[in-house]
Amino acid sequence: MSSQADEQMRGLAALAVPLLGLTAMLALVTGGAEAWRYALLLDSRFDAVPAGPLHASDALVVTGGVVSLLAAVLAGAVTLGWLVHASTAAANYSAVTPVRRRWQLVLGVLMPGLNLVVPGAVLAELEHTALGQDPGRRPRPSRLVIGWWVVWVTGLVLAGTALLWNLREGVQARADGVLLHMATDLVAGILAVTTIAVVQRLTRLLSPAKLASARRMVVVRVSGGSASRGPALRGPRLRG
């Protein structure tokens, strides 16, 4: 299969992997900053905490949160583009009509509620097709896809809970909110790493690298000569 969707899928996969790696790193750093903030909050219950560490912690959390969010949005957009083209490539591979139109796939990934089910189902279908399974049979996702699905749903639930928790007031609510944000950041990092594995595996399955076998040229014999100088190279005759 060498279609335009196939080439675009490979190109987007090559772009998504480093962006997801950057997102994972930033999310883990931000989660560490949240852990530091929580430790400072615990210390403040028994003694006054110096202003320096508090300001540094707040700055690291805010900066890390903004930068990691921007990286996640960019990585998510590229990965979503990969998913759209991978679905088209899988349909071309199996010579069938795509189950979902592009707008339906994008809506299913972005719409709250639907995004708990659609992304995992799409990945399971892609894997089913890429492995050459019977189109009439129900897909049975691998452990990797199931693991990704679990982490994805967990991350969405944690993110939604953390946003709602910010509406609460009080010291204890703030401390619990820090823990929720820390857990959300850690799960986001795990999700990014797991997504890298899924993207790489499905891209390899849908578009395996084709190695061109180069013919090796060897010298069979040398023809031609010169009466006065002896044998001279007029040109080697090559055989592949």
Secondary structure, 3 states (H helix, E strand, C coil): CCCHHHHHHHHHHHHHHHHHHHHHHHHHHHHHHHHHHHHHHHHHCCCCCCHHHHHHHHHHHHHHHHHHHHHHHHHHHHHHHHHHHHHHHHHHHHCCCCCCCHHHHHHHHHCCCHHHCHHHHHHHHHHHHHCCCCCCCCCCCCHHHHHHHHHHHHHHHHHHHHHHHCCCCCHHHHHHHHHHHHHHHHHHHHHHHHHHHHHHHHHHHHCCCCCCCCCCCEEEEECCCECCCECCCCCEEEEC
